[in-house]
Amino acid sequence: MSTLLIPATLPSAREDAKQLHAAFKGLGCDQSAIINILAHRDSAQLESIQQEYESKFSHELKKRIAYELHGHFKKLAVLWVEDPVSRDALMLKEALKGTISTDHKGSTDIICSRTPSQLRQLKQAYYSIFQIQLMQDIEKEAHGDHKKLLLAFVNTTRYEGPEIQTKMVEDDCKAINTAGETKSAAEKVFIPIFTDRSRAHLAALISAYKNMFGKPLEKAIRKETSGNFEHSLLVILRCADNSSMYFAKVLRKAMRGLGTDDSTLIWIVATRAELDMHHIKVEYKKKYGKTLNDAIQSETSGHYRTFLLSLIGPNY
């Protein structure tokens, strides 16, 4: 459920383009005016505004935004005016080709939290923007079992419906329980199960494993795997169980400690605001006893904070 607050009486895309152009003029741009427009338009409306802006002023809106704004506010605004699939593709490319080293956890979080249909669109957008297949970048940047799992996950067509086969769930539980003898055994068991089964199947696996063996499935994963491979399995499992809670936990982690992980904060807010941010906010409050709005309020500042809070909507 989206958290965007779009005006009941909406100006035309042409009028929005004119107002944005006016906000950019002068010695310093009117950042509040920019937020008032961009943060209250959905992706289809933003596309129309960009078309009108380029037609009237012979300049790309996103390039003007990149020129006028700075820091995290700029990064969020540039990402926000992209179409939803391109947002994921851009953040994924950044994670796969970091300035110092590949952000393996960041790339895993993006890939393994997406549904099969979302991944199909993501692969198309990735190639369209960067002229290279996503699988090629994964081949270059990932390693070992982690690479094998990511490649299988982005290439497998998984069932997305609610039906499950109880016998298959039980068989998978037994296979996982006996997979800890060797590293190769764990790889051969976990990769097919976690890349081929549906989210409904994996969600059923969580409760079935606990009932059959008296311990959490996550504990078995942590015992039998490690590193980026372990992380990717846990992301897949948590998103199958409750994707909104998964994103709430990632947001919490991004805002804890001495410094905020703004790349993660921007990625989640920009890509979930139109989808399920309402549910993420509910889970955040339930889990941490504090609203997501209050957390962002305390961990960010300036127009960057205003933009984030505008995208996630009212405080509840």
Summary of the structure (lengths in Angstrom):
residues: 316
radius of gyration: 21.2
end to end distance: 14.3
largest distance: 68.1
contacts: 1009
relative contact order: 0.11
helix: 73%
strand: 0%
